[in-house]
Amino acid sequence: MGGPIAATSGKFLLIGAALLLNGRVEDKTVRVAIAPGAWTSAISPDLSDWLKARRSGSDVKIHLRAETFRAHIAAVEAQPGAGAAIRLGQDVLAENPIEIDFAHQDVQPLSPSEAARFERGAQPIALRHEPDGSVSVDLAEGNGAPVRALLDLSQTVGATMPGLASGSVVKVGGVALPNIELRDGPKPVVGLYAFRHVRVIFDLGHDRIWVRR
């Protein structure tokens, strides 16, 4: 390392299904895409070459805000996502919890104790693994019976369900989420934008989404 690493801003832009912000890999300033809907992380060829020139392996230090964590990222992709040099997917997020405050467009990496404190004050949404490999959650309109909905955080939608009326109150995993964009669609789906007005930790690796308002 070439001296102290200054803190970066946690402010992000929501571009499609990715959160785009500035960060650092080792001591190089890069654009970082946090992609909760991506199971794997990746780096760009240019960043990979830069790391190789420094004789850095696939275990790299990532700096977001004033926090630093180490992640193993072996995949190299021409476009990791949203113009970023590195994509952080669920493989990294499961080991390094990050609080996402969609309302204020802010992210905060959390230590294990900070994540536990967040979870104690949060509402959990339980996830299910289906036989086809997909992940589902309960989705209910008002006080109606819940149905199984596909959880697809790569989709830029709120909630979709047959007969779902705009303005209805919906619950995801028993948790009422405010101001969700609702659509009448052919099958139940919960997308990333269902969480646009809450603070959240996407911990898909442990079958939970933690929500605070």
C-alpha positions as CSV (number, residue, x, y, z in Angstrom):
1,M,0.0,0.0,0.0
2,G,1.3,3.5,-0.8
3,G,0.2,5.3,2.4
4,P,-3.1,5.9,4.0
5,I,-6.3,5.4,2.0
6,A,-8.8,8.2,2.3
7,A,-12.5,7.5,2.8
8,T,-14.7,7.4,-0.3
9,S,-18.3,8.5,-0.4
10,G,-21.0,5.9,0.1
11,K,-23.4,7.8,-2.3
12,F,-24.6,5.7,-5.2
13,L,-26.5,6.0,-8.4
14,L,-29.1,3.3,-9.1
15,I,-28.4,2.2,-12.7
16,G,-30.8,-0.5,-13.7
17,A,-30.3,-3.3,-11.1
18,A,-26.9,-2.1,-9.9
19,L,-25.7,0.5,-7.4
20,L,-22.9,2.5,-8.9
21,L,-20.4,4.3,-6.6
22,N,-16.8,5.3,-6.2
23,G,-14.4,3.0,-4.3
24,R,-10.9,1.7,-4.3
25,V,-9.4,-1.7,-5.1
26,E,-6.0,-1.8,-3.3
27,D,-5.0,1.9,-3.8
28,K,-6.6,2.4,-7.2
29,T,-9.8,4.5,-7.4
30,V,-12.5,2.7,-9.4
31,R,-16.2,2.6,-10.2
32,V,-17.8,-0.1,-8.1
33,A,-21.1,-1.8,-9.0
34,I,-23.0,-3.5,-6.2
35,A,-25.3,-6.0,-7.8
36,P,-27.6,-7.8,-5.3
37,G,-29.1,-9.8,-8.2
38,A,-25.7,-11.2,-9.3
39,W,-24.6,-14.4,-7.6
40,T,-20.9,-13.9,-8.5
41,S,-18.5,-11.0,-8.5
42,A,-16.1,-10.0,-11.3
43,I,-13.4,-7.5,-12.3
44,S,-12.6,-5.9,-15.7
45,P,-9.7,-6.9,-17.8
46,D,-7.9,-3.6,-17.2
47,L,-8.3,-4.0,-13.4
48,S,-7.1,-7.6,-13.7
49,D,-4.0,-6.5,-15.6
50,W,-3.3,-3.7,-13.1
51,L,-3.5,-6.2,-10.2
52,K,-1.3,-8.7,-12.0
53,A,1.3,-6.0,-12.5
54,R,1.3,-5.4,-8.8
55,R,1.6,-9.1,-8.3
56,S,-1.7,-9.1,-6.4
57,G,-3.7,-12.3,-6.5
58,S,-7.5,-12.7,-6.7
59,D,-7.8,-11.8,-3.0
60,V,-8.0,-8.0,-3.1
61,K,-8.6,-5.2,-0.6
62,I,-11.8,-3.2,-1.3
63,H,-12.3,0.2,0.2
64,L,-15.8,1.7,0.5
65,R,-16.4,4.8,2.6
66,A,-14.0,4.5,5.6
67,E,-14.2,0.6,5.7
68,T,-11.9,-1.9,4.1
69,F,-12.6,-5.6,3.5
70,R,-10.9,-8.4,1.6
71,A,-12.7,-10.4,-1.1
72,H,-11.8,-13.2,-3.4
73,I,-12.7,-12.3,-7.0
74,A,-11.3,-14.5,-9.7
75,A,-13.7,-13.9,-12.5
76,V,-12.8,-11.4,-15.3
77,E,-15.5,-10.0,-17.5
78,A,-15.3,-7.5,-20.3
79,Q,-18.1,-5.4,-18.6
80,P,-18.7,-6.3,-15.0
81,G,-21.6,-3.9,-14.9
82,A,-22.9,-0.4,-15.3
83,G,-19.5,1.0,-16.5
84,A,-17.8,-0.3,-13.4
85,A,-14.4,-1.9,-13.0
86,I,-15.6,-4.3,-10.4
87,R,-18.9,-5.9,-9.6
88,L,-19.8,-7.1,-6.1
89,G,-22.3,-9.9,-6.2
90,Q,-23.9,-12.1,-3.5
91,D,-20.7,-14.2,-3.1
92,V,-19.0,-11.1,-1.6
93,L,-22.1,-9.6,0.0
94,A,-22.7,-12.8,1.9
95,E,-19.3,-12.5,3.6
96,N,-19.2,-8.7,3.9
97,P,-22.6,-7.3,4.8
98,I,-23.4,-3.9,3.3
99,E,-26.3,-1.8,4.5
100,I,-28.1,-0.2,1.5
101,D,-30.2,2.9,2.3
102,F,-32.2,3.3,-1.0
103,A,-34.1,6.4,0.2
104,H,-30.8,8.4,0.8
105,Q,-28.8,6.6,-2.0
106,D,-26.2,5.6,0.6
107,V,-24.2,2.4,1.4
108,Q,-22.3,1.4,4.5
109,P,-20.2,-1.7,4.9
110,L,-20.8,-3.2,8.3
111,S,-18.6,-5.2,10.7
112,P,-20.1,-8.4,12.1
113,S,-21.2,-6.6,15.3
114,E,-22.7,-3.7,13.3
115,A,-24.6,-6.2,11.1
116,A,-25.9,-8.1,14.1
117,R,-27.1,-4.8,15.6
118,F,-28.9,-3.9,12.4
119,E,-30.5,-7.3,12.3
120,R,-31.8,-7.0,15.8
121,G,-33.8,-3.9,14.9
122,A,-34.9,-5.2,11.5
123,Q,-37.6,-7.3,10.1
124,P,-36.5,-10.5,8.4
125,I,-37.8,-11.8,5.0
126,A,-37.2,-15.5,4.7
127,L,-36.1,-17.0,1.4
128,R,-36.8,-20.4,-0.1
129,H,-34.8,-22.4,-2.6
130,E,-37.0,-24.0,-5.2
131,P,-36.2,-27.3,-7.0
132,D,-35.4,-25.4,-10.2
133,G,-32.7,-23.4,-8.5
134,S,-34.6,-20.2,-8.2
135,V,-35.3,-18.3,-4.9
136,S,-38.8,-17.4,-3.8
137,V,-40.5,-15.3,-1.1
138,D,-44.1,-15.0,0.1
139,L,-46.0,-12.2,-1.5
140,A,-49.5,-11.1,-0.3
141,E,-51.9,-8.4,-1.3
142,G,-53.5,-6.8,1.8
143,N,-54.6,-9.4,4.2
144,G,-54.9,-12.0,1.5
145,A,-53.2,-15.4,1.5
146,P,-49.5,-15.3,0.5
147,V,-48.4,-16.8,-2.8
148,R,-44.9,-17.9,-3.7
149,A,-43.2,-15.2,-5.8
150,L,-39.9,-15.4,-7.7
151,L,-37.3,-13.2,-6.1
152,D,-35.2,-11.7,-8.9
153,L,-33.1,-8.8,-7.8
154,S,-31.8,-8.4,-11.3
155,Q,-35.2,-7.2,-12.4
156,T,-36.0,-3.5,-12.2
157,V,-39.5,-4.0,-10.9
158,G,-41.3,-3.7,-7.6
159,A,-43.9,-6.5,-7.3
160,T,-45.9,-8.3,-10.0
161,M,-48.8,-10.6,-9.5
162,P,-52.0,-11.6,-11.4
163,G,-54.8,-9.1,-10.5
164,L,-52.5,-6.9,-8.4
165,A,-54.0,-3.4,-8.3
166,S,-51.9,-0.2,-8.2
167,G,-52.1,1.3,-4.8
168,S,-52.6,-1.9,-2.9
169,V,-50.8,-2.7,0.3
170,V,-48.4,-5.6,-0.3
171,K,-46.3,-7.7,2.1
172,V,-43.1,-9.5,1.1
173,G,-42.3,-12.3,3.5
174,G,-44.8,-10.8,5.9
175,V,-43.1,-7.4,5.8
176,A,-45.1,-4.4,4.5
177,L,-42.9,-2.5,2.1
178,P,-43.9,1.1,1.3
179,N,-44.5,2.8,-2.0
180,I,-43.8,-0.3,-4.2
181,E,-44.5,0.0,-7.9
182,L,-47.1,-2.7,-8.5
183,R,-48.0,-4.5,-11.7
184,D,-50.7,-6.9,-12.8
185,G,-48.6,-9.6,-14.4
186,P,-48.7,-13.2,-15.4
187,K,-46.7,-14.6,-12.5
188,P,-45.7,-13.4,-9.0
189,V,-42.3,-11.7,-9.0
190,V,-40.5,-9.5,-6.5
191,G,-37.7,-7.4,-8.0
192,L,-35.0,-5.1,-6.6
193,Y,-37.2,-2.0,-6.8
194,A,-39.5,-3.4,-4.1
195,F,-36.9,-2.2,-1.6
196,R,-36.4,1.3,-3.0
197,H,-37.8,3.1,0.1
198,V,-36.2,1.1,2.9
199,R,-32.8,0.3,4.4
200,V,-31.8,-3.3,3.7
201,I,-29.1,-6.0,3.9
202,F,-29.4,-8.6,1.1
203,D,-28.0,-11.7,2.8
204,L,-29.1,-14.2,0.2
205,G,-26.2,-16.5,1.2
206,H,-28.0,-17.1,4.5
207,D,-31.5,-17.0,3.1
208,R,-32.5,-13.7,4.6
209,I,-33.3,-10.1,3.6
210,W,-33.2,-7.7,6.6
211,V,-35.4,-4.6,6.3
212,R,-35.6,-1.5,8.3
213,R,-37.7,1.6,7.6
